[in-house]
Structure formats: C-alpha cells, structure tokens
Amino acid sequence: MTTYTAFTTLADRDAAEALSELVEELDPAPYGVGVFEIEDGSERWEVGAYFLEAPDEVALLLLAAAHGAQPFVVSELPEIDWVAHVRRELAPVVAGRFFVYGSHDADKVPAEAIPLRIDAAMAFGTGHHGTTLGCLTALDRLERAGLRAHNVVDIGCGTAVLAMAAAKLWPERMLASDIDPVAVETAAANCAGNGLGDRVICLEAAGFEHPEIKSAAPFDLIFANILKAPLIGLAPDMGRYCAESGHVILSGILHEQADEVIAAYQAQGFTLVSRDEFGDWTTLVLQRKQ
C-alpha cells in the first residue's frame, strides 16, 4: 500500500503547533502529525504528517500560507518498514569504551567494550549523531580521569543512551527526562532492554521541572544534549541543581554557538573543562566551582 508524508517548516513554535492541530482535522485525516525543532541551529520548526491515503494538497497549501509556513512537500512512500530498514543500515558506533549497536549487530560486540543496545526508533540518540558521540566520548574520558558520579541526570534524554552509559559505569540509580512522551516511552524500553530498567528512571519533564528530579538534586553529573537556545535557558537551573565541583556535559551546539553557551554557564559559576568537535557539532564539559 502506498502511503504519504507531508512536511513544512516555519519559524515560530506556537504557529507550528497551531498548524499541526489544523492538519489533524483534514479530510482525509492523517494517521499521525508531529512538531519538531530542526536540529541545525536555525531555530526553525518542522510540521510533518503521515497519511494512509493521498492528502488534500490544496488544503495543505492554504493552511501553510495562513500560518506563514513554507508550502508542504508531499511525497509518496513505498511499502517499506522504515524502522527495520534503518536498523539494517546503522552500523555500530565506538565512543571510547562504549559500543553502541542495534540488536541486529549483537554478535559484533567486542568482549572488552561497554555495550549499549539502541535500536532505531522515534527518539533521538542512536550514537551516530556527532552530539551523542561527543557526549559519550566526554563521559568515557571523565571516568578514566577519576570521576565518580553518585547522582546523575540526563535532561532531554531521547533514547536515554547517556543515562544508560553512566549506569554502566557506576552502580547508583540514574534519572532521565524528556519533554516528549514518545521519547520517554522509548527510553524506558531501551533501559529495560539493556537490563537497566530498575536503575534508570525515565520521567516526562521539561528541564528540571519534576518533583523527583528536584528532590534528587544536587547532581554530580548532568547531561543535556539538546540545542543552543534551551541550553542557555537552562543555565540558571544548571547552576542551581549541579553540586559543587559537579560536571555538566552539553551538546547540540554548532561550533559557532559554543562561545555563547560557555559564557552563559560561566555566568552561573562554571569553568570550561574541555571542548570537542565531532562533525558540525561541539560538545562541552564544564565544572561548577566550589
């Protein structure tokens, strides 16, 4: 059966969400609609819809124009299991001692590696993106240098790969949160699949705004692999909830954005420990002063 996708982009989140709600009311109705921030530093938003039959392209055109969006691009999709296809195409990733792989590559895990099984799904963080790779590499380096984190939280966790990596290094309970309920569900499934379901607690939350996160603070180590704007917005909370001498590992930052993020965290009492580049992306490690 042929199915269809329709995508557009626009500059305003509220307008994107309003547009997505109207797309849901079209006839024929879409099977699913999503709103996503585009991870290229442009601060633009994407609205995407999946249809089981051909959508009304005139209605889509009018809706896009009314919300200041680019015209929808409508595409036909052949009958392919795309998640299974992506799983087959994704090769394992090595980041320090961590070996991130899909279940189809279970026979390739080196005996000396720290394994993290992540299958392609509707959440960010399979280890292939430069931001995730940078965070895992930074974590490996910190632990090798003697870091012993007793209290860890992963903010904007996606697949929870970073929280799981920390749980593979240290025995304490970890927290992982995401604003997207689909990501939280995916994260919990990944943790269970890696034997960490009782040690990585996955929560739906915006930033630190969850009672369990606030009550667990201060944290020795905080991950935030998101984007520049929310990272800067979270800087005061990072200063509030990070323990003295604690570390934060930040990514989702384009190279030209790094200085602005560093300045925001220095204003909250952090000092720069390391700055690494993977592809187009920068990963920062900062430490809160005593």
Phi and psi restraints in degrees (value plus and minus 20) as a CYANA .aco file:
   2 THR   PHI    -100.3   -60.3
   2 THR   PSI     112.4   152.4
   3 THR   PHI    -140.0  -100.0
   3 THR   PSI     156.7   196.7
   4 TYR   PHI    -159.2  -119.2
   4 TYR   PSI     127.6   167.6
   5 THR   PHI    -141.3  -101.3
   5 THR   PSI     133.3   173.3
   6 ALA   PHI    -157.9  -117.9
   6 ALA   PSI     106.8   146.8
   7 PHE   PHI    -150.9  -110.9
   7 PHE   PSI     124.4   164.4
   8 THR   PHI    -165.4  -125.4
   8 THR   PSI     146.6   186.6
   9 THR   PHI    -152.0  -112.0
   9 THR   PSI     132.6   172.6
  10 LEU   PHI    -176.8  -136.8
  10 LEU   PSI     149.1   189.1
  11 ALA   PHI    -110.5   -70.5
  11 ALA   PSI     -36.1     3.9
  12 ASP   PHI    -136.9   -96.9
  12 ASP   PSI     109.2   149.2
  13 ARG   PHI     -84.1   -44.1
  13 ARG   PSI     -65.0   -25.0
  14 ASP   PHI     -81.2   -41.2
  14 ASP   PSI     -61.0   -21.0
  15 ALA   PHI     -85.4   -45.4
  15 ALA   PSI     -57.3   -17.3
  16 ALA   PHI     -83.8   -43.8
  16 ALA   PSI     -62.4   -22.4
  17 GLU   PHI     -88.3   -48.3
  17 GLU   PSI     -59.0   -19.0
  18 ALA   PHI     -84.1   -44.1
  18 ALA   PSI     -61.3   -21.3
  19 LEU   PHI     -83.9   -43.9
  19 LEU   PSI     -62.1   -22.1
  20 SER   PHI     -82.2   -42.2
  20 SER   PSI     -56.6   -16.6
  21 GLU   PHI     -85.2   -45.2
  21 GLU   PSI     -57.8   -17.8
  22 LEU   PHI     -93.0   -53.0
  22 LEU   PSI     -54.7   -14.7
  23 VAL   PHI     -81.5   -41.5
  23 VAL   PSI     -56.0   -16.0
  24 GLU   PHI     -81.4   -41.4
  24 GLU   PSI     -44.6    -4.6
  25 GLU   PHI    -111.3   -71.3
  25 GLU   PSI     -18.6    21.4
  26 LEU   PHI     -86.4   -46.4
  26 LEU   PSI     140.4   180.4
  27 ASP   PHI    -147.2  -107.2
  27 ASP   PSI      93.9   133.9
  28 PRO   PHI     -91.2   -51.2
  28 PRO   PSI     127.2   167.2
  29 ALA   PHI     -98.9   -58.9
  29 ALA   PSI     125.1   165.1
  30 PRO   PHI     -91.4   -51.4
  30 PRO   PSI     133.7   173.7
  31 TYR   PHI     -93.9   -53.9
  31 TYR   PSI     -51.7   -11.7
  32 GLY   PHI    -179.0  -139.0
  32 GLY   PSI     129.6   169.6
  33 VAL   PHI    -154.3  -114.3
  33 VAL   PSI     118.8   158.8
  34 GLY   PHI    -155.5  -115.5
  34 GLY   PSI     133.4   173.4
  35 VAL   PHI    -142.8  -102.8
  35 VAL   PSI     106.7   146.7
  36 PHE   PHI    -156.7  -116.7
  36 PHE   PSI     121.3   161.3
  37 GLU   PHI     -99.0   -59.0
  37 GLU   PSI     111.4   151.4
  38 ILE   PHI     -95.6   -55.6
  38 ILE   PSI     106.7   146.7
  39 GLU   PHI    -109.6   -69.6
  39 GLU   PSI      34.4    74.4
  40 ASP   PHI    -145.4  -105.4
  40 ASP   PSI      -9.1    30.9
  41 GLY   PHI      62.6   102.6
  41 GLY   PSI     -20.2    19.8
  42 SER   PHI     -99.8   -59.8
  42 SER   PSI     -34.8     5.2
  43 GLU   PHI      42.0    82.0
  43 GLU   PSI       5.6    45.6
  44 ARG   PHI    -115.4   -75.4
  44 ARG   PSI     143.6   183.6
  45 TRP   PHI    -140.7  -100.7
  45 TRP   PSI     126.9   166.9
  46 GLU   PHI    -134.8   -94.8
  46 GLU   PSI     115.5   155.5
  47 VAL   PHI    -133.2   -93.2
  47 VAL   PSI     104.2   144.2
  48 GLY   PHI    -147.4  -107.4
  48 GLY   PSI     124.3   164.3
  49 ALA   PHI    -155.5  -115.5
  49 ALA   PSI     126.9   166.9
  50 TYR   PHI    -138.7   -98.7
  50 TYR   PSI     106.4   146.4
  51 PHE   PHI    -139.4   -99.4
  51 PHE   PSI     121.3   161.3
  52 LEU   PHI    -107.0   -67.0
  52 LEU   PSI     -31.9     8.1
  53 GLU   PHI    -161.7  -121.7
  53 GLU   PSI     146.2   186.2
  54 ALA   PHI     -77.5   -37.5
  54 ALA   PSI     107.2   147.2
  55 PRO   PHI     -96.8   -56.8
  55 PRO   PSI     145.5   185.5
  56 ASP   PHI    -100.6   -60.6
  56 ASP   PSI      78.8   118.8
  57 GLU   PHI     -90.0   -50.0
  57 GLU   PSI     -48.8    -8.8
  58 VAL   PHI     -86.9   -46.9
  58 VAL   PSI     -63.7   -23.7
  59 ALA   PHI     -83.1   -43.1
  59 ALA   PSI     -59.9   -19.9
  60 LEU   PHI     -83.3   -43.3
  60 LEU   PSI     -60.8   -20.8
  61 LEU   PHI     -82.1   -42.1
  61 LEU   PSI     -64.2   -24.2
  62 LEU   PHI     -87.2   -47.2
  62 LEU   PSI     -60.5   -20.5
  63 LEU   PHI     -84.1   -44.1
  63 LEU   PSI     -63.5   -23.5
  64 ALA   PHI     -80.4   -40.4
  64 ALA   PSI     -65.5   -25.5
  65 ALA   PHI     -83.5   -43.5
  65 ALA   PSI     -58.2   -18.2
  66 ALA   PHI     -89.0   -49.0
  66 ALA   PSI     -40.6    -0.6
  67 HIS   PHI    -131.4   -91.4
  67 HIS   PSI      -7.6    32.4
  68 GLY   PHI      48.2    88.2
  68 GLY   PSI       7.7    47.7
  69 ALA   PHI    -119.8   -79.8
  69 ALA   PSI     140.5   180.5
  70 GLN   PHI     -85.1   -45.1
  70 GLN   PSI     132.4   172.4
  71 PRO   PHI     -76.8   -36.8
  71 PRO   PSI     120.6   160.6
  72 PHE   PHI     -81.1   -41.1
  72 PHE   PSI     117.8   157.8
  73 VAL   PHI    -118.9   -78.9
  73 VAL   PSI      95.5   135.5
  74 VAL   PHI    -122.5   -82.5
  74 VAL   PSI     111.1   151.1
  75 SER   PHI    -152.2  -112.2
  75 SER   PSI     125.6   165.6
  76 GLU   PHI    -107.2   -67.2
  76 GLU   PSI     121.2   161.2
  77 LEU   PHI    -135.1   -95.1
  77 LEU   PSI     110.8   150.8
  78 PRO   PHI     -90.1   -50.1
  78 PRO   PSI     149.1   189.1
  79 GLU   PHI     -99.2   -59.2
  79 GLU   PSI      70.8   110.8
  80 ILE   PHI    -155.0  -115.0
  80 ILE   PSI     119.2   159.2
  81 ASP   PHI     -99.7   -59.7
  81 ASP   PSI      76.2   116.2
  82 TRP   PHI     -88.4   -48.4
  82 TRP   PSI     -56.8   -16.8
  83 VAL   PHI     -83.5   -43.5
  83 VAL   PSI     -64.1   -24.1
  84 ALA   PHI     -83.5   -43.5
  84 ALA   PSI     -58.1   -18.1
  85 HIS   PHI     -83.2   -43.2
  85 HIS   PSI     -66.1   -26.1
  86 VAL   PHI     -84.7   -44.7
  86 VAL   PSI     -59.6   -19.6
  87 ARG   PHI     -78.4   -38.4
  87 ARG   PSI     -60.7   -20.7
  88 ARG   PHI     -87.3   -47.3
  88 ARG   PSI     -52.7   -12.7
  89 GLU   PHI    -103.7   -63.7
  89 GLU   PSI     -44.0    -4.0
  90 LEU   PHI     -97.4   -57.4
  90 LEU   PSI     100.5   140.5
  91 ALA   PHI    -105.8   -65.8
  91 ALA   PSI     136.6   176.6
  92 PRO   PHI     -80.0   -40.0
  92 PRO   PSI     135.2   175.2
  93 VAL   PHI    -141.5  -101.5
  93 VAL   PSI     114.9   154.9
  94 VAL   PHI    -128.1   -88.1
  94 VAL   PSI     104.6   144.6
  95 ALA   PHI    -152.8  -112.8
  95 ALA   PSI      78.1   118.1
  96 GLY   PHI      42.6    82.6
  96 GLY   PSI    -147.7  -107.7
  97 ARG   PHI    -104.1   -64.1
  97 ARG   PSI     -29.1    10.9
  98 PHE   PHI    -101.1   -61.1
  98 PHE   PSI     119.2   159.2
  99 PHE   PHI    -144.7  -104.7
  99 PHE   PSI      85.8   125.8
 100 VAL   PHI    -118.0   -78.0
 100 VAL   PSI     104.7   144.7
 101 TYR   PHI    -166.2  -126.2
 101 TYR   PSI     139.6   179.6
 102 GLY   PHI    -111.1   -71.1
 102 GLY   PSI     142.9   182.9
 103 SER   PHI     -79.5   -39.5
 103 SER   PSI     -44.8    -4.8
 104 HIS   PHI     -92.2   -52.2
 104 HIS   PSI     -31.4     8.6
 105 ASP   PHI    -133.8   -93.8
 105 ASP   PSI       4.0    44.0
 106 ALA   PHI     -80.2   -40.2
 106 ALA   PSI     -46.6    -6.6
 107 ASP   PHI    -101.5   -61.5
 107 ASP   PSI     -20.0    20.0
 108 LYS   PHI    -124.3   -84.3
 108 LYS   PSI     -19.1    20.9
 109 VAL   PHI     -90.9   -50.9
 109 VAL   PSI     100.6   140.6
 110 PRO   PHI     -85.1   -45.1
 110 PRO   PSI     126.8   166.8
 111 ALA   PHI     -81.5   -41.5
 111 ALA   PSI     -52.7   -12.7
 112 GLU   PHI    -109.3   -69.3
 112 GLU   PSI     -24.9    15.1
 113 ALA   PHI    -102.3   -62.3
 113 ALA   PSI     141.5   181.5
 114 ILE   PHI    -116.2   -76.2
 114 ILE   PSI      87.8   127.8
 115 PRO   PHI    -103.1   -63.1
 115 PRO   PSI     121.5   161.5
 116 LEU   PHI    -155.5  -115.5
 116 LEU   PSI      90.3   130.3
 117 ARG   PHI    -112.3   -72.3
 117 ARG   PSI      96.9   136.9
 118 ILE   PHI    -152.2  -112.2
 118 ILE   PSI      95.6   135.6
 119 ASP   PHI    -113.9   -73.9
 119 ASP   PSI     128.0   168.0
 120 ALA   PHI     -75.9   -35.9
 120 ALA   PSI     114.2   154.2
 121 ALA   PHI    -180.3  -140.3
 121 ALA   PSI    -193.0  -153.0
 122 MET   PHI    -106.9   -66.9
 122 MET   PSI      34.1    74.1
 123 ALA   PHI    -174.8  -134.8
 123 ALA   PSI     134.5   174.5
 124 PHE   PHI    -107.3   -67.3
 124 PHE   PSI     117.0   157.0
 125 GLY   PHI     104.7   144.7
 125 GLY   PSI      42.2    82.2
 126 THR   PHI    -116.4   -76.4
 126 THR   PSI     -21.1    18.9
 127 GLY   PHI      74.1   114.1
 127 GLY   PSI     -32.7     7.3
 128 HIS   PHI    -102.2   -62.2
 128 HIS   PSI     -45.0    -5.0
 129 HIS   PHI     -96.9   -56.9
 129 HIS   PSI     124.8   164.8
 130 GLY   PHI     -78.6   -38.6
 130 GLY   PSI     -48.5    -8.5
 131 THR   PHI     -90.7   -50.7
 131 THR   PSI     -65.8   -25.8
 132 THR   PHI     -86.4   -46.4
 132 THR   PSI     -62.4   -22.4
 133 LEU   PHI     -78.7   -38.7
 133 LEU   PSI     -62.5   -22.5
 134 GLY   PHI     -83.7   -43.7
 134 GLY   PSI     -62.1   -22.1
 135 CYS   PHI     -85.4   -45.4
 135 CYS   PSI     -63.2   -23.2
 136 LEU   PHI     -84.6   -44.6
 136 LEU   PSI     -61.1   -21.1
 137 THR   PHI     -84.4   -44.4
 137 THR   PSI     -61.6   -21.6
 138 ALA   PHI     -84.4   -44.4
 138 ALA   PSI     -61.7   -21.7
 139 LEU   PHI     -81.3   -41.3
 139 LEU   PSI     -66.5   -26.5
 140 ASP   PHI     -78.6   -38.6
 140 ASP   PSI     -63.4   -23.4
 141 ARG   PHI     -86.6   -46.6
 141 ARG   PSI     -61.0   -21.0
 142 LEU   PHI     -83.8   -43.8
 142 LEU   PSI     -63.4   -23.4
 143 GLU   PHI     -86.0   -46.0
 143 GLU   PSI     -60.4   -20.4
 144 ARG   PHI     -82.5   -42.5
 144 ARG   PSI     -51.0   -11.0
 145 ALA   PHI    -100.5   -60.5
 145 ALA   PSI     -23.2    16.8
 146 GLY   PHI      93.6   133.6
 146 GLY   PSI     -17.4    22.6
 147 LEU   PHI     -83.7   -43.7
 147 LEU   PSI     113.3   153.3
 148 ARG   PHI    -148.3  -108.3
 148 ARG   PSI      76.4   116.4
 149 ALA   PHI    -111.4   -71.4
 149 ALA   PSI     104.3   144.3
 150 HIS   PHI    -115.2   -75.2
 150 HIS   PSI     -39.6     0.4
 151 ASN   PHI    -162.8  -122.8
 151 ASN   PSI      91.5   131.5
 152 VAL   PHI    -148.4  -108.4
 152 VAL   PSI     120.6   160.6
 153 VAL   PHI    -155.3  -115.3
 153 VAL   PSI     121.4   161.4
 154 ASP   PHI    -133.2   -93.2
 154 ASP   PSI      87.5   127.5
 155 ILE   PHI    -112.8   -72.8
 155 ILE   PSI     105.7   145.7
 156 GLY   PHI      51.8    91.8
 156 GLY   PSI      34.3    74.3
 157 CYS   PHI     -93.4   -53.4
 157 CYS   PSI     -41.8    -1.8
 158 GLY   PHI      38.6    78.6
 158 GLY   PSI    -136.7   -96.7
 159 THR   PHI     -98.2   -58.2
 159 THR   PSI     -27.3    12.7
 160 ALA   PHI      53.5    93.5
 160 ALA   PSI      -0.1    39.9
 161 VAL   PHI     -81.6   -41.6
 161 VAL   PSI     -54.7   -14.7
 162 LEU   PHI     -93.9   -53.9
 162 LEU   PSI     -62.8   -22.8
 163 ALA   PHI     -82.4   -42.4
 163 ALA   PSI     -59.5   -19.5
 164 MET   PHI     -86.3   -46.3
 164 MET   PSI     -58.7   -18.7
 165 ALA   PHI     -81.0   -41.0
 165 ALA   PSI     -63.7   -23.7
 166 ALA   PHI     -82.6   -42.6
 166 ALA   PSI     -59.3   -19.3
 167 ALA   PHI     -87.3   -47.3
 167 ALA   PSI     -44.5    -4.5
 168 LYS   PHI     -95.1   -55.1
 168 LYS   PSI     -42.5    -2.5
 169 LEU   PHI    -111.0   -71.0
 169 LEU   PSI     -56.8   -16.8
 170 TRP   PHI    -150.4  -110.4
 170 TRP   PSI     130.0   170.0
 171 PRO   PHI    -102.8   -62.8
 171 PRO   PSI     -28.7    11.3
 172 GLU   PHI     -92.9   -52.9
 172 GLU   PSI     147.7   187.7
 173 ARG   PHI     -94.9   -54.9
 173 ARG   PSI     118.7   158.7
 174 MET   PHI    -132.4   -92.4
 174 MET   PSI     134.6   174.6
 175 LEU   PHI    -133.3   -93.3
 175 LEU   PSI     122.2   162.2
 176 ALA   PHI    -157.2  -117.2
 176 ALA   PSI     112.1   152.1
 177 SER   PHI    -154.6  -114.6
 177 SER   PSI     132.6   172.6
 178 ASP   PHI    -171.0  -131.0
 178 ASP   PSI     129.3   169.3
 179 ILE   PHI     -96.4   -56.4
 179 ILE   PSI     -39.0     1.0
 180 ASP   PHI    -113.6   -73.6
 180 ASP   PSI      97.2   137.2
 181 PRO   PHI     -82.1   -42.1
 181 PRO   PSI     -50.2   -10.2
 182 VAL   PHI     -85.7   -45.7
 182 VAL   PSI     -61.3   -21.3
 183 ALA   PHI     -82.9   -42.9
 183 ALA   PSI     -61.2   -21.2
 184 VAL   PHI     -82.6   -42.6
 184 VAL   PSI     -62.2   -22.2
 185 GLU   PHI     -84.1   -44.1
 185 GLU   PSI     -63.8   -23.8
 186 THR   PHI     -83.0   -43.0
 186 THR   PSI     -63.5   -23.5
 187 ALA   PHI     -79.7   -39.7
 187 ALA   PSI     -66.0   -26.0
 188 ALA   PHI     -82.1   -42.1
 188 ALA   PSI     -59.5   -19.5
 189 ALA   PHI     -85.8   -45.8
 189 ALA   PSI     -60.0   -20.0
 190 ASN   PHI     -83.8   -43.8
 190 ASN   PSI     -62.8   -22.8
 191 CYS   PHI     -81.6   -41.6
 191 CYS   PSI     -64.5   -24.5
 192 ALA   PHI     -82.3   -42.3
 192 ALA   PSI     -61.4   -21.4
 193 GLY   PHI     -86.7   -46.7
 193 GLY   PSI     -41.3    -1.3
 194 ASN   PHI    -120.7   -80.7
 194 ASN   PSI      -7.6    32.4
 195 GLY   PHI      51.6    91.6
 195 GLY   PSI       3.6    43.6
 196 LEU   PHI    -139.7   -99.7
 196 LEU   PSI      -4.1    35.9
 197 GLY   PHI     -80.7   -40.7
 197 GLY   PSI     -45.7    -5.7
 198 ASP   PHI    -115.7   -75.7
 198 ASP   PSI     -21.9    18.1
 199 ARG   PHI    -139.9   -99.9
 199 ARG   PSI     -38.0     2.0
 200 VAL   PHI    -133.7   -93.7
 200 VAL   PSI      91.5   131.5
 201 ILE   PHI    -115.2   -75.2
 201 ILE   PSI      99.3   139.3
 202 CYS   PHI    -120.0   -80.0
 202 CYS   PSI     107.5   147.5
 203 LEU   PHI    -148.6  -108.6
 203 LEU   PSI     125.6   165.6
 204 GLU   PHI    -109.6   -69.6
 204 GLU   PSI      96.5   136.5
 205 ALA   PHI    -181.0  -141.0
 205 ALA   PSI     132.3   172.3
 206 ALA   PHI    -115.4   -75.4
 206 ALA   PSI      90.8   130.8
 207 GLY   PHI      41.3    81.3
 207 GLY   PSI    -149.6  -109.6
 208 PHE   PHI    -112.6   -72.6
 208 PHE   PSI     -11.8    28.2
 209 GLU   PHI    -100.4   -60.4
 209 GLU   PSI      49.8    89.8
 210 HIS   PHI    -171.1  -131.1
 210 HIS   PSI     115.3   155.3
 211 PRO   PHI     -76.7   -36.7
 211 PRO   PSI     -57.2   -17.2
 212 GLU   PHI     -89.0   -49.0
 212 GLU   PSI     -55.2   -15.2
 213 ILE   PHI     -89.3   -49.3
 213 ILE   PSI     -66.9   -26.9
 214 LYS   PHI     -83.3   -43.3
 214 LYS   PSI     -58.8   -18.8
 215 SER   PHI     -92.4   -52.4
 215 SER   PSI     -42.9    -2.9
 216 ALA   PHI    -103.1   -63.1
 216 ALA   PSI     -37.8     2.2
 217 ALA   PHI     -85.7   -45.7
 217 ALA   PSI     137.2   177.2
 218 PRO   PHI    -102.5   -62.5
 218 PRO   PSI     135.5   175.5
 219 PHE   PHI    -124.4   -84.4
 219 PHE   PSI     121.0   161.0
 220 ASP   PHI     -94.6   -54.6
 220 ASP   PSI     -50.5   -10.5
 221 LEU   PHI    -165.2  -125.2
 221 LEU   PSI     109.8   149.8
 222 ILE   PHI    -145.5  -105.5
 222 ILE   PSI     107.1   147.1
 223 PHE   PHI    -117.9   -77.9
 223 PHE   PSI     122.9   162.9
 224 ALA   PHI    -169.9  -129.9
 224 ALA   PSI      77.4   117.4
 225 ASN   PHI    -126.5   -86.5
 225 ASN   PSI      62.4   102.4
 226 ILE   PHI    -148.2  -108.2
 226 ILE   PSI    -133.7   -93.7
 227 LEU   PHI    -162.4  -122.4
 227 LEU   PSI     147.5   187.5
 228 LYS   PHI     -74.4   -34.4
 228 LYS   PSI     -73.2   -33.2
 229 ALA   PHI     -79.8   -39.8
 229 ALA   PSI     -71.4   -31.4
 230 PRO   PHI     -86.3   -46.3
 230 PRO   PSI     -50.3   -10.3
 231 LEU   PHI     -82.6   -42.6
 231 LEU   PSI     -63.4   -23.4
 232 ILE   PHI     -87.2   -47.2
 232 ILE   PSI     -60.7   -20.7
 233 GLY   PHI     -82.2   -42.2
 233 GLY   PSI     -50.1   -10.1
 234 LEU   PHI    -105.3   -65.3
 234 LEU   PSI     -28.1    11.9
 235 ALA   PHI     -73.9   -33.9
 235 ALA   PSI     -65.6   -25.6
 236 PRO   PHI     -81.6   -41.6
 236 PRO   PSI     -60.3   -20.3
 237 ASP   PHI     -86.5   -46.5
 237 ASP   PSI     -55.5   -15.5
 238 MET   PHI     -80.0   -40.0
 238 MET   PSI     -64.4   -24.4
 239 GLY   PHI     -83.9   -43.9
 239 GLY   PSI     -52.7   -12.7
 240 ARG   PHI     -96.5   -56.5
 240 ARG   PSI     -58.8   -18.8
 241 TYR   PHI    -123.8   -83.8
 241 TYR   PSI     -24.8    15.2
 242 CYS   PHI    -108.6   -68.6
 242 CYS   PSI     114.9   154.9
 243 ALA   PHI     -88.4   -48.4
 243 ALA   PSI     137.4   177.4
 244 GLU   PHI     -79.0   -39.0
 244 GLU   PSI     113.8   153.8
 245 SER   PHI      50.2    90.2
 245 SER   PSI     -15.3    24.7
 246 GLY   PHI     -94.1   -54.1
 246 GLY   PSI     145.2   185.2
 247 HIS   PHI    -136.7   -96.7
 247 HIS   PSI     131.0   171.0
 248 VAL   PHI    -143.6  -103.6
 248 VAL   PSI     119.5   159.5
 249 ILE   PHI    -134.5   -94.5
 249 ILE   PSI      97.5   137.5
 250 LEU   PHI    -139.2   -99.2
 250 LEU   PSI     119.4   159.4
 251 SER   PHI    -172.7  -132.7
 251 SER   PSI    -191.3  -151.3
 252 GLY   PHI      66.9   106.9
 252 GLY   PSI       4.1    44.1
 253 ILE   PHI    -138.3   -98.3
 253 ILE   PSI     101.2   141.2
 254 LEU   PHI     -88.8   -48.8
 254 LEU   PSI     134.0   174.0
 255 HIS   PHI     -73.7   -33.7
 255 HIS   PSI     -63.1   -23.1
 256 GLU   PHI     -93.4   -53.4
 256 GLU   PSI     -28.1    11.9
 257 GLN   PHI    -116.3   -76.3
 257 GLN   PSI     -31.4     8.6
 258 ALA   PHI     -82.3   -42.3
 258 ALA   PSI     -62.4   -22.4
 259 ASP   PHI     -81.5   -41.5
 259 ASP   PSI     -57.4   -17.4
 260 GLU   PHI     -86.2   -46.2
 260 GLU   PSI     -60.5   -20.5
 261 VAL   PHI     -86.9   -46.9
 261 VAL   PSI     -64.4   -24.4
 262 ILE   PHI     -77.6   -37.6
 262 ILE   PSI     -64.6   -24.6
 263 ALA   PHI     -81.9   -41.9
 263 ALA   PSI     -60.0   -20.0
 264 ALA   PHI     -83.0   -43.0
 264 ALA   PSI     -56.2   -16.2
 265 TYR   PHI    -102.4   -62.4
 265 TYR   PSI     -53.1   -13.1
 266 GLN   PHI     -81.7   -41.7
 266 GLN   PSI     -54.1   -14.1
 267 ALA   PHI     -86.1   -46.1
 267 ALA   PSI     -38.2     1.8
 268 GLN   PHI    -122.1   -82.1
 268 GLN   PSI      -8.2    31.8
 269 GLY   PHI      73.8   113.8
 269 GLY   PSI      -2.4    37.6
 270 PHE   PHI    -119.9   -79.9
 270 PHE   PSI     131.4   171.4
 271 THR   PHI    -138.2   -98.2
 271 THR   PSI     127.6   167.6
 272 LEU   PHI     -96.3   -56.3
 272 LEU   PSI     108.6   148.6
 273 VAL   PHI    -119.9   -79.9
 273 VAL   PSI     -66.0   -26.0
 274 SER   PHI    -175.2  -135.2
 274 SER   PSI     137.7   177.7
 275 ARG   PHI    -163.5  -123.5
 275 ARG   PSI      95.5   135.5
 276 ASP   PHI    -144.2  -104.2
 276 ASP   PSI     130.1   170.1
 277 GLU   PHI    -139.2   -99.2
 277 GLU   PSI     111.2   151.2
 278 PHE   PHI    -151.2  -111.2
 278 PHE   PSI      89.3   129.3
 279 GLY   PHI      43.4    83.4
 279 GLY   PSI    -148.7  -108.7
 280 ASP   PHI    -106.5   -66.5
 280 ASP   PSI     -18.5    21.5
 281 TRP   PHI    -137.4   -97.4
 281 TRP   PSI     128.4   168.4
 282 THR   PHI    -130.6   -90.6
 282 THR   PSI     118.4   158.4
 283 THR   PHI    -134.5   -94.5
 283 THR   PSI     111.2   151.2
 284 LEU   PHI    -134.4   -94.4
 284 LEU   PSI     119.5   159.5
 285 VAL   PHI    -137.4   -97.4
 285 VAL   PSI     105.4   145.4
 286 LEU   PHI    -148.3  -108.3
 286 LEU   PSI     133.4   173.4
 287 GLN   PHI    -143.7  -103.7
 287 GLN   PSI     116.4   156.4
 288 ARG   PHI     -98.5   -58.5
 288 ARG   PSI     114.2   154.2
 289 LYS   PHI     -89.1   -49.1
 289 LYS   PSI     132.5   172.5
